[in-house]
Amino acid sequence: MFTSIAAGAAVGPRRGRRPSMLTVLALLGSAVPVHAEAARVPGPPVAPLFAIGAPTARAEDGTEAGRAALTEASASRRAAQKLAGDARTEALAGVAERYQGIAGTDSFAAFERAEAAFRGGEVLRSIDRDAEAEGQFSRAITLGEPSEAGREFAGRALLEQGHLRRRTQDLDGALSLYAQVGARFADQRRQAAHARTWSGKVLLKAGRIPEAALHLQGFAEIFPEYAAEAARNADLLAVAQAESGDETAARDTIERLRRELEPVLAKGGKVAEEAQAALDSLRVTEILGGY
């Protein structure tokens, strides 16, 4: 049994008339067995030809308006920083407001808003409006943490919050925030490395040398790309150990550093050169009599 695709079309030619070849071909081409039609599995929808190969917008690409707004705010910031006194402070306050406006624009990409919030926090911190700065850093974290492109600014914002605590002598609060940077933003290695360094520095300042060693030793193994920072960290620890009367611990710290830096120095390149320069400038060497 056959049915035609066209509604109301005759199944065959009228009696008494010989069908033309065109009619026969049309009927054969349009007729589909009913059982075959019922058994047919629908295929996936086909995209229209005009859509094939057309670029699709991605959230991580950002928006043209958002990037333009950030560029303009950055130019205003540079201009404001060239001023002096009250004029500079007032101009920077205006820049901070501009960044806050960008961060609050829903039509911009999340990472653009996160960057704006972070930049605004930086500006506010520079004019000693720390409470407002912390609020903008929190906003940057909220906006940026879920976004791949925004995680850099979220991690930097959390690190800045730690610095704000440190500057007010809230050392435990600073240590807590630095630890969060390492836990939540391990993929942001520059920020994670800085957080580890500052944790060690804060603990050294508090006289908690054994705890500081947990952060400052082994740095080159975790962050070999920041080998010079590893050398400076070990030097800080070794100086503190030597000045506390434990020269043996200080020597052990430097020996461990040299072992950890061996593979970095063997590779050569800029990182190795910077690491060697840091090794040549160790302060603890003078304390230990040239060791």
C-alpha positions, 0 to 999 in steps of 0.5 A, spaced: 500 500 500 502 506 498 501 513 500 503 520 497 507 525 500 502 531 497 496 532 500 490 530 496 494 528 490 491 522 486 494 515 487 494 514 480 492 517 473 485 517 471 482 511 467 482 511 460 488 516 459 495 513 458 500 517 464 506 521 461 513 519 463 513 525 468 507 523 472 510 516 473 516 519 475 513 523 480 508 518 483 514 513 484 519 519 487 513 521 492 510 514 494 513 511 500 510 504 503 506 506 509 510 500 513 517 503 511 514 510 513 512 508 520 519 504 521 523 510 519 527 513 525 527 521 525 534 523 524 538 529 528 535 536 526 539 539 520 542 546 521 540 551 516 546 552 510 547 559 513 548 557 520 554 552 518 561 554 519 558 561 522 562 563 529 558 562 535 560 567 541 563 564 547 562 567 554 570 567 555 570 572 549 568 577 553 564 583 550 566 589 545 563 594 550 566 591 556 573 591 553 572 598 551 570 600 558 576 597 561 581 600 556 578 607 558 578 606 565 585 604 565 587 610 561 583 615 566 587 611 572 594 612 568 592 620 567 590 620 575 596 617 577 600 623 574 597 628 579 598 630 586 595 631 592 588 632 593 587 632 585 590 626 585 586 623 590 579 626 587 581 623 580 582 616 583 576 616 587 572 618 580 576 612 577 574 607 582 567 609 581 568 608 574 570 601 575 565 599 580 560 601 574 563 596 569 563 591 575 555 592 576 553 592 568 550 585 567 551 585 560 558 585 560 562 578 561 563 576 568 570 576 567 570 583 565 566 585 571 571 581 575 577 585 573 573 591 573 572 590 581 579 588 582 582 594 579 577 598 583 579 595 589 586 596 587 585 604 586 581 604 593 586 601 597 591 606 594 587 612 596 587 608 603 579 607 603 581 599 605 574 598 607 571 599 600 577 596 597 575 589 601 568 590 598 570 590 591 575 585 592 570 580 595 566 582 588 571 580 584 572 573 587 564 572 587 564 574 579 571 571 577 572 564 581 567 560 577 569 563 570 576 560 567 578 567 564 576 571 571 580 566 576 586 570 575 583 576 578 579 572 583 585 569 586 589 576 586 583 579 589 583 574 595 591 575 595 589 582 596 584 581 602 590 577 605 595 583 605 589 588 607 589 583 614 596 583 614 597 591 614 592 591 620 596 586 624 591 581 623 596 576 622 591 570 623 586 573 618 592 574 613 594 567 614 587 564 613 586 568 607 593 566 604 591 559 605 585 560 601 589 562 595 593 556 595 587 551 596 582 555 591 586 558 586 592 552 585 591 553 578 593 560 578 600 559 580 603 566 581 598 568 586 599 561 589 606 562 590 605 569 593 601 566 598 605 561 600 611 566 600 607 571 604 605 566 609 612 564 611 614 571 612 608 573 616 610 567 621 617 569 621 615 576 623 611 572 629 617 569 631 614 562 629 620 559 625 618 552 625 612 553 622 615 558 617 619 553 615 613 549 612 612 554 607 619 557 605 622 550 604 621 546 598 618 552 594 623 550 588 620 543 588 613 546 588 614 552 584 620 551 580 618 556 575 619 561 581 626 559 583 629 566 584 623 567 589 625 560 592 632 562 593 630 569 597 625 565 601 630 560 603 635 566 605 629 569 609 628 563 613 636 561 614 637 568 616 632 568 622 634 561 624 642 563 624 639 570 628 636 565 633 642 561 634 641 555 630 646 556 625 646 548 623 638 549 621 640 555 617 646 551 613 641 545 612 636 550 609 641 553 604 644 546 603 636 543 601 635 550 597 642 548 593 639 541 592 632 543 589 635 548 585 640 543 581 635 541 576 633 548 575 640 551 574 641 545 569 636 547 564 639 554 563 635 560 561 632 566 564 629 562 570 636 559 571 639 566 571 635 569 576 636 563 580 643 563 580 643 571 581 639 570 587 643 565 590 649 569 589 646 574 593 644 570 599 644 575 606 645 568 610 652 567 607 655 573 611 652 571 617 655 564 616 662 566 614 661 565 607 658 559 607 
